[in-house]
Amino acid sequence: MELAARKKTFKYGELSVTGKVFVYILLLLGLCLFGFPVYWMISTSLQTLGQVHQQLMFPKTFQWDNYKEVFGTHPMGMYLWNTSWYTFLSMFGAAFSSSLVAFAFARLRARGSTVLFALILSTMMIPGQVTMIPQYLIFNKLGWIDSYLPLIIPSFGASAFLIFLLRQFYLGIPKELDEAVKIDGGGYFTMYFRIILPLSIPAIATAGIMEFMYRWNDLMGPLIYLSTQTKYPLSLGLAAFRGAYGTTPWNLLMAASFVAVIPPLTLFFFAQKYFIQGIVISATKG
């Protein structure tokens, strides 16, 4: 039996090496497929408009002045600042409020909680176009139009998907820790802030990154609620950038686009460990 097991292990080892080679080939092909648009963007941002029309794959001369022109003729710095502060505030609000609601569903016992949780999840199936007009009418009555309040305040009301993600993570935390807190005289807030919150950093970081990506790239929300150019985020700034010229200056537009994608790439590069860990644990536990 031991010899047969060793033979099986040896065969599986051979297959795993072949499988790894196959996986690496697929990953390399995927890298080329998804990395080509990024390469094209960077290459185009370093070309003249004439070279862009020639559809060159590599710039003949590197036009670094394109980036200077982007910041010199357009308020890219203002767009970056507007996007940054409103995105980080929305990210904090969504991650914190969703974690509180998820904690309640994972740890508190209440009648109808299962039905209520299913009702919250069902809201993810409602298209955003259905609630767009009622939301606009409500915010218009409140006098919030042409401000960031319609974009920030709803994020503090939690997100259905983030609630589901964090709840799955919280269900994997041993409930014996809850009993220990109760024995020491602590309540639910003590349990949340002293036990659950420190153990759920990967999941909360994952929720924060997802909310960050959504807010950073959001075009529809700012397009509906913002009308003053000094309040424009990057999404609206890039759209206005195209309309400032008679023809689309693809080299300058790609330079501005590359500047816009640097912060999300940087955040994901430094937080990918927590992002992957939070996704894996949330998907396997609970």
N, C-alpha and C positions, 0 to 999 in steps of 0.2 A: 504493500500500500504506500509506504514512504517513497519507494523508488518510482512508482507510478505518479505520485504527487510531484516528485522532483522533475520527472519528464514533462508533466503538464506545465509546471512552472517555467521550465526552460523554453517550451514551445510558446507559452504566452509572452515570455521575455523577448523572443524573436519577433513576435507579432507586434509587441509594443514599440520596438525600435522602428519597425516598418511603419507603424501607425504614426509615430512621432515625425518621421520624415514626411509622410503624407500630410500631416497637420501643418508642419512648417511650410510646405509648398503652398498649401491653401492660404495660410496666413500671409505669405509673401505676395500671392496673387491678389488677396484682399487689400494688402497695403498699397500695391500699385494701383488698384482700382479706385480706392477711396483717397489715396494721396495725390493722384494726378490733378484733380481740381485745385487742390491747395498749391501744388507746384505751378499750375497755370496761372493762378492768381498772383503768386509772388513774381513769376517771370514777367507777367504783363505789367505789374506795378513798376518794374525797372526798365521798361522800354519807352521809346517815344511813340506818339500816336501813329506815325508813319510805319514804324516797325510792327505795331499791333495790327494794322491793316494788312501787312504782309503775312500775318499769321505765323510768326517765327516762334519756334519752341524754346529758343534761348536768346536772350538779348545780345545784340552786337556790342553795345556799350551800356554800362549800368547807369541809369538815370536816377541817381539818388535825390536829385532836386524835385522829383515828383512828390516825395514825402514833405519836403519843405513847402512846396506849393499848396499841398493839402491843408497844412496848418497855417499857412500864411494868408490864403485867400478865403478860407472857410473856418468857422469857429469849431473845429474838431475838438479842441480842448474843452470847450463848453459842453459839447455833446457828450464827451466822455464823462465829465463830472456829473451832468444830469443823470446819465444812465447809471453811474456807479452808486450814487447815494440812494437813489430810489430802488435800485435792484437789491442792494444789501439790506435796506430796511424791509423790503417785501420778503426777502429770503428769511430774515430773522423772524418776522411775524408769522409766516407760513410754517416754518419748522417748529417754532415754540408752541403755537396754538394747536397744530396737528399732533404734536407729541402729548399734549395734555389730554386731548380727546381720545387719542389712542390708548393712553394709560387708563382712562376711565373705562373704555371698552374691554381692556385686557385684565384689569384688576378689580374693578368695582362690580358688585353683583346687584342687578336691578331688574325688575320685571320688564319684559319687552325690549331688553337691550339687543337681543339678536335681531328682532324685527327692525329696530331703529338703525342698527348697523347695516342691514340689508337695504334699508331705505336710503342711507347715505351713499352706499356703493351704487345704487341705481341712478343717482344724479350724474354719474360719469357717462351714462348713456344718453344724456340730454345734449343735443348739439348746442354749441355756444351761440349760434344764430337765433335760437329760440328765445333765449333770455337777454339778448343784446338790447332790444328796444325797451323792454320793461326796466332794465337796469339804467339805461340812459335817462328815461323819464324820472326815475327815482332820484338819480344824482342831479338832474336838472332842477327838480323841486328843492333839493337841499342846497343849491347854489354852488355845487362843486365842479361845474364845467370849467375847463381851462385851468385846472389845477391837478396836482398829483394825487389828491385824496381818493378819486375813484379807482386809482391804480394801486394804492398802498393799503387803504383801510380794508378792502375785502380779503387781502392776504392774511389778516389777523383773525379771520373767521375760519381758518383751517381749510385743508384740501382733502377731498375724498380719497384720492389715490395715496397721498402721504399718510392719511389716517390708517388706511389698510396696510401700507408698508410697515409703519412703526408698530401697529398692533401685532402683526405677525412676529416682529422681533421681540416685543415685550412678552409674548406668550412663551418664548423660549427661555426666559429668565426664571430660575427656580422660585417657586412660591414660598419655599422655606425661608427665604430672605424677608418676605412680607411678615411672616409669623414672628421672626426675630425682632423686627421693628415694633410690632404690636406688643411683644413682651416687654420691650424697653420703654413702653409708654408713648411711642411715636404714632402720629396719625398718617393720613394718606399723603399730605404734603411733605412730611418728613420722608416717607417712603419714596416719593417721587424725586425729591431733590437730593437725597442722600444715598439712595440705592439705585433707582431706575436710571436717572439721568446720567450719572458717571459711567454706568455699564452700557449705555446706548449711544455712545459717541459715534461709532461707525454708522449706525442707522440714521441718526440725526444729521450727520455730515452728508450722507447720501441724499436725504430729503432736501437739505440746503442746496446741494449742487444741482439737483433737478429743478428746484425753484429758481435758482440763479440763472440757469440756462434758458428757462422759459421767459423770465422777465427781461433778460439781456437781449433776447431776440424778438421780443414782442413788438409787433407793428400795429396790429388792429386796435389794441387798447389806446396807445398814445394817439393814433390817427383819429379816433372818435372823440376823445376828451380834451386833447391839447390843440390849441390854435395859435398860441404865441410862439414865435420862433426861438426866443431865448429859453423856452422850456423844453425844446425838442430833445429827445434822447437820440442815440445813434441810429436807430432804425428809421426815424423820421428825417434825421439829418442826412443820411445817405440817399433817401428818396428825394429830398430837396436838392441834394448835390447834383443829381442827374438833371434836374430841371433848370439849373443855373446856366447851362450851356445850350447852344443851338443843337449840337450833336453830342452824343454821349462820349465823354473822354474816358475810354476804358482804362487807360493807364492810370489816371488819377483816381478813378472810381475803385480800381483794384487796390491801389495804395491805401485809400481810406478804408476799404473793406478789410485789408490785412491788419491795419491798426485796430479795427473793431474786434477782430477775433483773437488778438493777443491775450487780453485778460481772461476769457474763458479757457483758452488753452493752458495758460499759466496756472489757473486754479485747478484744473483737472490734473495737470502734471504733478502738482504737489499734494493733491488730495485723492489721487487714484487708489491708494492703498485702502483708505477708509471707504471710498465709494464701492470698490469691488467687494470688500469684506462685508459691508452693510447689505449689498444686494444678495450675496451668497447666503448669509445667515438668515436674512428675512425670508428667503425663498425656501430654505430647508427646515427651519424651525416653525413650531406652531402647528 
